[in-house]
Amino acid sequence: MTHPALPTARLGADGPLVGVQGLGCMGMSEFYGPTDTTESLATLDAALEAGVTLFDTADMYGSGHNEELIGPFVRANRDRVVIATKFAIERRAEDPGYRAVRNDPEYIRGAVDASLRRLGVDVIDLYYMHRRDPAVPLAESVGAMAELVRAGKVRHLGLSEVTGAELREAHAVHPIAAVQSEWSVFSRDVERSVVPAAAGLGVAFVPYSPLGRGFLTGSFQDAEQLPADDFRRTQPRFTGANAKANDALLEPVRRIAADRGVTPAQVALAWVHQRAQVHGLTVVPIPGTRKRTRLAENTAAATLELHPAELALLEPVAGEVAGDRYPSMANTQVERE
Ligand SMILES: NC(=O)c1ccc[n+]([C@@H]2O[C@H](COP(=O)([O-])OP(=O)(O)OC[C@H]3O[C@@H](n4cnc5c(N)ncnc54)[C@H](OP(=O)(O)O)[C@@H]3O)[C@@H](O)[C@H]2O)c1
């Protein structure tokens, strides 16, 4: 049963009905400093209790650790949880820094079996291509993903960091339920081509990093404040002069939060939820947190409505952000648009 406080939305024409805010599980294993398994597992339970049903992981998060971590929770609540995982970013145990984008059918067939094994389930509800390798024809990759649906290993298909043209091409091969790409007050590249394409096709949008990887919440002002191995230290917009300039851009977020008696995180999330009305498509953001207190704060934002004057204050922010989303923008949809 979905909690009445969290509305529901359908992913694609015939995809699952999910709570309109999902939970990103990535930080429970890697990328954002020290992890806390006990609190992470309690956060998963609290999310389900709050009406969150879409849980987001990927095979590359912690090189399989994240799927293994959440597997028992998924199995214990199999009829309520919609589990989304991803393939395409290959890692190697012997070389922690190694990354390669793989879209070839043979790789996909091996990846899905490994994810099913780590999650301990017999079907994945939503299976995303995490990154696009333009060297492999899209029809070949999506064709291989469609075969997984026919084989009963996967229920629905998704794509991450694709262009509008790629989404249309893939959707013609097999219906795509959801596109997952970065979308926030700070990151609006997707509005150029993939958002209009998704709206036109009836594909749901699942914004990742809707809190700007935590920067929009004010929990850090410069990545220098974060642990030495924190991934955000590599992201150009969170360091040095860029971080200082970008923190100043958050002034309207802070002002709206103070006026409305909510937190900056809630303002940032409400903005993302409201993209559904602005762009005429289903939007299910997946903020990531490992803490029950933040989970409650974030889900409360799903029904917070920003007024037109507040939206107008936030409108120019993304255009002024200094620094890219990633140290290299290769493999993002921006490079191919
Ligand atoms: N498809 C892709 O390429 C891709 C890329 C990145 C992420 N993702 C997915 O999207 C999910 C969400 O993105 P994300 O985790 O990168 O970024 P995010 O949701 O924008 O931000 C997460 C960060 O914000 C902190 N946080 C969460 N709620 C907060 C609150 N209310 N107040 C203050 N801080 C708060 C979290 O810390 P705590 O955990 O300590 O609360 C964490 O450090 C990931 O978990 C992952 O599943 C997908």
The ligand as a Gaussian input file, in Angstrom:
#p B3LYP/6-31G(d) Opt

LIG

0 1
 N       22.144000       7.434000     -13.915000
 C       23.239000       8.016000     -13.449000
 O       24.231000       8.205000     -14.155000
 C       23.292000       8.438000     -12.010000
 C       24.302000       9.301000     -11.547000
 C       24.288000       9.691000     -10.204000
 C       23.303000       9.231000      -9.356000
 N       22.338000       8.363000      -9.826000
 C       21.257000       7.861000      -8.953000
 O       20.541000       8.984000      -8.442000
 C       20.504000       8.918000      -7.022000
 C       20.474000      10.314000      -6.430000
 O       21.551000      11.094000      -6.867000
 P       22.777000      11.489000      -5.922000
 O       22.766000      10.617000      -4.727000
 O       23.960000      11.522000      -6.805000
 O       22.522000      13.005000      -5.544000
 P       21.410000      13.821000      -4.738000
 O       20.223000      12.993000      -4.518000
 O       21.278000      15.094000      -5.484000
 O       22.170000      14.138000      -3.375000
 C       22.613000      13.158000      -2.505000
 C       23.442000      13.799000      -1.430000
 O       22.643000      14.709000      -0.690000
 C       22.613000      14.357000       0.697000
 N       21.222000      14.604000       1.142000
 C       20.108000      13.907000       0.792000
 N       19.017000      14.462000       1.348000
 C       19.439000      15.537000       2.056000
 C       18.790000      16.499000       2.837000
 N       17.462000      16.510000       2.989000
 N       19.561000      17.468000       3.458000
 C       20.899000      17.494000       3.287000
 N       21.568000      16.596000       2.551000
 C       20.850000      15.626000       1.937000
 C       23.036000      12.921000       0.756000
 O       23.731000      12.641000       1.943000
 P       23.254000      11.497000       2.978000
 O       23.221000      10.213000       2.230000
 O       24.296000      11.565000       4.010000
 O       21.892000      11.949000       3.437000
 C       24.000000      12.821000      -0.424000
 O       25.284000      13.267000      -0.061000
 C       21.734000       8.086000      -6.653000
 O       21.629000       7.517000      -5.367000
 C       21.747000       7.071000      -7.748000
 O       20.841000       6.012000      -7.469000
 C       22.326000       7.988000     -11.145000

